[in-house]
Amino acid sequence: MPVSFRVHPRHSLVYVRYSGTPGVEETLRAMQSCLSHPDFRLTFRHLVDFSAVTDFRRDHAELMRLAARMPDLLDDPQHGVLLVYYAPTPEAQALAQAVMKSYQGVSHSVLVVVDEPQKALDCLGLDGVDFAALAPVSHRAL
Protein backbone atom coordinates (compact mmCIF):
# COMPACT_ATOMS: atom_id res chain seq x y z
CA MET A 1 0.00 0.00 0.00
CA PRO A 2 1.52 3.37 -0.97
CA VAL A 3 0.26 5.12 2.20
CA SER A 4 -0.18 3.61 5.65
CA PHE A 5 -0.39 5.12 9.11
CA ARG A 6 -0.27 4.29 12.77
CA VAL A 7 -1.69 6.38 15.61
CA HIS A 8 0.39 6.52 18.79
CA PRO A 9 -1.81 8.05 21.51
CA ARG A 10 0.95 7.65 24.12
CA HIS A 11 3.23 9.93 22.09
CA SER A 12 0.44 12.18 20.74
CA LEU A 13 1.72 11.19 17.31
CA VAL A 14 0.57 9.96 13.94
CA TYR A 15 3.20 8.15 11.89
CA VAL A 16 2.45 8.11 8.16
CA ARG A 17 4.57 6.05 5.78
CA TYR A 18 4.62 6.48 2.02
CA SER A 19 6.14 3.93 -0.33
CA GLY A 20 6.49 3.33 -4.04
CA THR A 21 4.73 5.95 -6.16
CA PRO A 22 1.96 7.45 -4.02
CA GLY A 23 -0.71 9.69 -5.44
CA VAL A 24 -3.26 12.17 -4.19
CA GLU A 25 -6.09 9.62 -4.02
CA GLU A 26 -4.10 7.36 -1.70
CA THR A 27 -3.17 10.35 0.43
CA LEU A 28 -6.77 11.51 0.77
CA ARG A 29 -7.99 8.00 1.63
CA ALA A 30 -5.30 7.61 4.28
CA MET A 31 -6.06 11.04 5.73
CA GLN A 32 -9.76 10.25 5.96
CA SER A 33 -8.99 6.92 7.66
CA CYS A 34 -6.60 8.58 10.05
CA LEU A 35 -9.03 11.37 10.93
CA SER A 36 -11.73 8.80 11.72
CA HIS A 37 -9.43 6.56 13.79
CA PRO A 38 -10.79 6.38 17.35
CA ASP A 39 -7.42 7.30 18.93
CA PHE A 40 -6.67 10.21 16.59
CA ARG A 41 -6.73 13.76 17.93
CA LEU A 42 -6.31 16.88 15.82
CA THR A 43 -3.68 18.06 18.29
CA PHE A 44 -1.35 15.10 17.51
CA ARG A 45 1.98 15.72 15.84
CA HIS A 46 2.69 14.00 12.52
CA LEU A 47 5.79 12.10 11.45
CA VAL A 48 5.64 11.53 7.70
CA ASP A 49 8.16 9.01 6.40
CA PHE A 50 9.01 9.39 2.71
CA SER A 51 12.09 7.12 2.87
CA ALA A 52 10.50 4.35 0.75
CA VAL A 53 9.16 6.68 -1.96
CA THR A 54 10.61 5.83 -5.37
CA ASP A 55 8.72 8.52 -7.29
CA PHE A 56 5.47 10.44 -7.09
CA ARG A 57 2.76 11.48 -9.49
CA ARG A 58 3.48 15.02 -10.57
CA ASP A 59 -0.08 15.82 -11.54
CA HIS A 60 -0.49 19.56 -10.95
CA ALA A 61 -4.31 19.44 -10.96
CA GLU A 62 -4.33 16.64 -8.39
CA LEU A 63 -1.83 18.45 -6.17
CA MET A 64 -4.01 21.55 -6.31
CA ARG A 65 -7.03 19.45 -5.31
CA LEU A 66 -5.08 18.14 -2.32
CA ALA A 67 -3.94 21.66 -1.44
CA ALA A 68 -7.56 22.83 -1.46
CA ARG A 69 -8.50 20.12 1.05
CA MET A 70 -5.68 20.75 3.54
CA PRO A 71 -7.29 23.65 5.43
CA ASP A 72 -10.48 21.61 5.89
CA LEU A 73 -8.61 18.55 7.14
CA LEU A 74 -5.82 19.87 9.34
CA ASP A 75 -6.17 23.59 9.98
CA ASP A 76 -7.12 24.07 13.62
CA PRO A 77 -6.63 27.66 14.79
CA GLN A 78 -6.84 26.62 18.44
CA HIS A 79 -4.06 24.02 18.30
CA GLY A 80 -2.10 24.07 15.07
CA VAL A 81 -0.25 21.01 13.88
CA LEU A 82 3.41 20.01 13.63
CA LEU A 83 4.33 17.87 10.62
CA VAL A 84 7.86 16.47 10.36
CA TYR A 85 8.81 14.94 7.03
CA TYR A 86 11.60 12.39 6.95
CA ALA A 87 12.95 12.68 3.40
CA PRO A 88 16.41 11.09 3.04
CA THR A 89 16.52 10.62 -0.76
CA PRO A 90 16.26 12.99 -3.74
CA GLU A 91 12.84 11.52 -4.60
CA ALA A 92 11.67 11.99 -1.03
CA GLN A 93 13.00 15.56 -0.97
CA ALA A 94 11.13 16.38 -4.20
CA LEU A 95 7.90 15.01 -2.75
CA ALA A 96 8.42 16.92 0.50
CA GLN A 97 8.83 20.17 -1.45
CA ALA A 98 5.62 19.49 -3.39
CA VAL A 99 3.78 18.81 -0.14
CA MET A 100 5.14 21.98 1.44
CA LYS A 101 3.58 23.96 -1.41
CA SER A 102 0.22 22.27 -0.82
CA TYR A 103 0.19 23.49 2.80
CA GLN A 104 0.59 27.16 1.91
CA GLY A 105 -3.06 27.82 2.77
CA VAL A 106 -2.86 26.06 6.14
CA SER A 107 -1.98 28.91 8.44
CA HIS A 108 -1.70 27.06 11.74
CA SER A 109 0.75 24.36 10.70
CA VAL A 110 4.49 24.04 11.13
CA LEU A 111 6.23 21.84 8.55
CA VAL A 112 9.80 20.62 8.88
CA VAL A 113 11.78 18.47 6.42
CA VAL A 114 14.70 16.41 7.75
CA ASP A 115 17.00 13.83 6.20
CA GLU A 116 17.86 11.72 9.27
CA PRO A 117 15.57 9.71 11.57
CA GLN A 118 17.12 11.15 14.73
CA LYS A 119 16.50 14.70 13.51
CA ALA A 120 12.84 13.81 13.01
CA LEU A 121 12.57 12.42 16.54
CA ASP A 122 14.36 15.48 17.94
CA CYS A 123 11.95 17.86 16.18
CA LEU A 124 9.04 15.93 17.67
CA GLY A 125 10.55 15.83 21.17
CA LEU A 126 10.61 12.03 21.17
CA ASP A 127 13.69 11.27 23.25
CA GLY A 128 14.46 7.59 23.71
CA VAL A 129 11.96 6.44 21.07
CA ASP A 130 13.01 3.97 18.37
CA PHE A 131 12.14 5.39 14.94
CA ALA A 132 11.53 1.94 13.41
CA ALA A 133 9.19 0.93 16.23
CA LEU A 134 6.82 3.77 15.31
CA ALA A 135 6.14 2.39 11.82
CA PRO A 136 2.87 0.68 10.94
CA VAL A 137 3.18 -3.01 11.80
CA SER A 138 3.17 -4.13 8.14
CA HIS A 139 6.29 -2.02 7.47
CA ARG A 140 8.50 -3.10 10.35
CA ALA A 141 11.51 -5.25 9.65
CA LEU A 142 10.91 -8.78 10.90
Secondary structure, DSSP 8 states (H G I E B T S, - for coil): --EEEEEEGGGTEEEEEEEES--HHHHHHHHHHHHTSTT--TT-EEEEEEEEE------HHHHHHHHHHHHHHH--TTT-EEEEEE--SHHHHHHHHHHHHHTTT-TTEEEEEESSHHHHHHHHT-TT--TGGGS-GGGS--
